[in-house]
């Protein structure tokens, strides 16, 4: 278990927490984040196969690859362009706003989708959401929560206790995180949720001054999720 945690912590470190240096050094790009990256999964004629060989219905086959939609920022609706992204490994597709960029990372321990802010064409690796799950692992919500806690603590975050209701509608369990340096402050929320038999966690983190612009984009991404179903 400790070995797995260290591997995941290392992945999480490379994909963003080491990017704290980016705040100080102009957001230099990090090294490759995984053994396999796939921003453009193979498309099918409406069906695919999951890792167990089952036929999986592709419910996004009739959705457009791009769309125009709105996000509410500071109380006002603003139009944005979105691109449909397929995460076959995590079992869903969703629309990503065009001022964010997405990567997929997989290893023997599990699969992740990482979405970075790319406002005004400048990628900020301190502002991201990472969704992770291990297919076939019968983890409970509480086990996945503790798993996520170990990952963020291993990478220098503090856990912030709170009694408020969940921040995100999809969460079954949440906790807040923070990391402070001499010239940066990163805040975030870890969300643990379940779809079908599979448990996921999402680590949402951002510089403090990104909150009003970043969080509505993340919420919109989750609202647009379309899940695949085994048939």
C-alpha positions in Angstrom: 0.0 0.0 0.0 2.8 2.4 0.9 4.5 1.7 -2.4 1.3 2.5 -4.4 0.9 5.7 -2.4 4.4 6.8 -3.2 3.9 6.1 -6.9 0.7 8.1 -7.0 2.3 10.9 -5.0 5.1 11.0 -7.5 2.7 11.3 -10.4 0.8 14.0 -8.6 4.0 15.8 -7.8 5.3 15.8 -11.4 2.0 16.9 -12.8 1.5 19.9 -10.7 2.8 20.3 -7.2 6.4 20.7 -8.5 4.8 23.4 -10.6 4.9 25.7 -7.5 8.2 26.5 -9.1 6.2 27.7 -12.1 4.8 30.5 -9.9 8.3 31.7 -9.3 9.9 30.7 -12.7 7.2 31.6 -15.2 5.2 28.4 -15.2 7.8 26.2 -17.0 6.3 23.0 -18.4 6.8 20.0 -16.3 8.4 16.7 -17.5 6.2 14.0 -19.0 3.6 12.9 -16.5 3.0 9.2 -17.3 3.9 6.1 -19.1 1.1 6.8 -21.5 -0.6 10.0 -22.6 -3.6 10.1 -24.9 -5.4 13.3 -25.7 -7.1 11.7 -28.7 -8.5 8.3 -27.9 -9.5 6.1 -30.8 -13.2 6.8 -31.8 -15.6 4.0 -32.6 -19.0 3.7 -34.4 -20.9 4.0 -31.1 -19.3 1.1 -29.2 -16.0 0.2 -27.6 -14.6 -2.5 -25.4 -13.6 -1.9 -21.8 -10.5 -3.5 -20.4 -12.5 -6.7 -19.5 -13.6 -7.1 -23.1 -17.2 -6.1 -22.5 -19.0 -4.1 -25.1 -19.5 -0.5 -24.0 -22.1 1.7 -25.4 -20.8 5.1 -26.6 -23.5 7.6 -25.6 -21.6 10.5 -27.0 -21.8 9.3 -30.6 -24.4 11.9 -31.5 -22.8 14.8 -29.6 -20.9 17.5 -31.6 -17.2 17.6 -31.2 -17.3 21.3 -30.4 -20.0 23.6 -29.0 -20.7 27.1 -27.8 -22.1 27.3 -24.3 -22.1 29.7 -21.3 -20.4 29.8 -17.9 -21.6 32.1 -15.1 -18.6 34.2 -14.0 -19.1 36.8 -11.2 -22.9 36.6 -11.7 -22.9 37.0 -15.4 -23.2 34.5 -18.2 -20.3 34.5 -20.6 -20.0 32.5 -23.9 -17.2 30.0 -24.4 -16.1 27.5 -27.0 -15.9 23.8 -25.8 -14.3 20.7 -27.2 -15.6 17.2 -26.5 -13.0 15.0 -24.7 -13.2 11.2 -24.4 -11.7 9.6 -21.3 -12.2 5.9 -22.2 -10.0 4.8 -19.3 -12.2 6.7 -16.7 -15.4 5.7 -18.4 -16.9 9.1 -19.5 -16.7 12.0 -21.9 -17.2 15.6 -21.2 -16.7 19.1 -22.7 -13.6 21.1 -21.9 -13.6 24.8 -22.3 -11.1 26.0 -24.9 -9.1 28.0 -22.4 -8.2 24.8 -20.5 -6.0 21.9 -21.7 -6.4 18.2 -20.9 -4.1 15.3 -20.6 -4.6 11.6 -19.8 -2.2 9.6 -17.6 -2.2 5.8 -17.0 0.0 3.4 -15.1 -0.4 0.0 -13.5 -1.9 1.7 -10.5 -4.8 3.5 -12.2 -5.9 6.1 -14.6 -6.1 9.9 -14.4 -7.4 12.8 -16.4 -5.7 16.2 -15.6 -7.2 19.5 -16.8 -5.0 22.6 -16.5 -6.0 26.3 -16.8 -4.7 27.8 -20.0 -6.1 31.3 -19.7 -4.9 33.7 -22.4 -2.9 30.8 -23.8 -0.7 30.5 -20.7 -0.8 27.1 -19.0 -0.8 27.3 -15.3 0.1 23.9 -13.6 -1.0 25.2 -10.2 -4.6 25.5 -11.5 -5.8 22.1 -12.3 -8.3 19.3 -11.6 -7.0 15.7 -11.5 -9.6 12.9 -11.6 -8.3 9.5 -10.6 -9.7 5.9 -10.4 -8.5 2.4 -10.4 -10.8 0.2 -12.5 -11.7 -3.1 -10.9 -10.5 -2.1 -7.4 -13.3 -2.5 -5.0 -12.5 0.5 -2.9 -15.0 2.1 -0.6 -15.7 5.8 -0.4 -13.9 6.0 2.9 -10.9 4.0 1.6 -10.6 6.3 -1.4 -10.8 9.4 0.9 -7.9 8.1 3.0 -6.0 7.3 -0.2 -6.5 10.8 -1.5 -5.5 12.3 1.9 -2.2 10.4 1.8 -1.5 11.6 -1.7 -2.0 15.3 -1.0 -0.2 15.2 2.4 2.7 13.5 0.7 3.0 16.4 -1.6 3.0 19.2 1.0 -0.6 20.1 1.3 -2.3 20.7 4.6 -5.8 19.3 5.3 -8.3 22.0 6.2 -11.2 20.9 8.4 -14.6 22.4 7.8 -18.2 21.8 8.7 -19.8 23.4 5.7 -21.9 21.3 3.3 -20.1 19.8 0.3 -18.9 22.4 -2.2 -19.7 20.2 -5.3 -23.0 18.5 -5.9 -21.4 15.3 -7.2 -19.3 14.7 -4.0 -20.1 12.1 -1.5 -17.1 13.1 0.7 -15.0 16.3 0.6 -12.2 18.0 2.4 -10.2 21.2 1.7 -6.5 21.5 1.1 -4.0 24.4 1.1 -0.3 25.0 0.5 1.4 28.3 1.2 4.9 29.5 0.2 6.8 32.8 0.5 5.1 34.2 -2.7 2.2 31.8 -3.5 -0.9 30.4 -1.9 -2.7 27.4 -3.4 -6.1 26.3 -2.3 -8.3 23.4 -3.2 -10.9 20.8 -2.5 -10.7 17.0 -2.8 -13.9 15.3 -3.8 -14.6 11.6 -3.6 -17.5 10.2 -5.5 -18.9 7.0 -7.0 -20.4 6.0 -10.3 -21.7 2.4 -10.5 -19.2 0.2 -8.8 -16.3 2.5 -9.4 -15.0 5.1 -6.9 -13.1 8.2 -8.0 -11.4 11.2 -6.4 -10.9 14.6 -7.9 -8.2 16.9 -6.6 -9.2 20.5 -7.5 -6.4 23.1 -6.8 -5.8 26.7 -7.9 -3.9 29.8 -6.9 -6.1 31.9 -4.5 -6.7 34.6 -7.1 -8.0 32.0 -9.7 -10.9 30.9 -7.7 -13.7 33.0 -9.3 -12.6 32.0 -12.8 -11.4 28.5 -12.3 -14.1 26.8 -10.2 -17.1 27.6 -12.5 -15.1 26.0 -15.4 -14.6 22.9 -13.3 -18.2 22.7 -12.3 -19.3 23.0 -15.9 -16.9 20.2 -16.9 -18.5 17.9 -14.3 -22.0 19.0 -15.3 -21.3 18.0 -18.9 -20.1 14.5 -18.0 -21.7 11.6 -20.0 -21.0 8.2 -18.5 -20.4 5.1 -20.6 -22.3 2.0 -19.6 -21.2 -1.7 -20.0 -23.7 -3.6 -22.1 
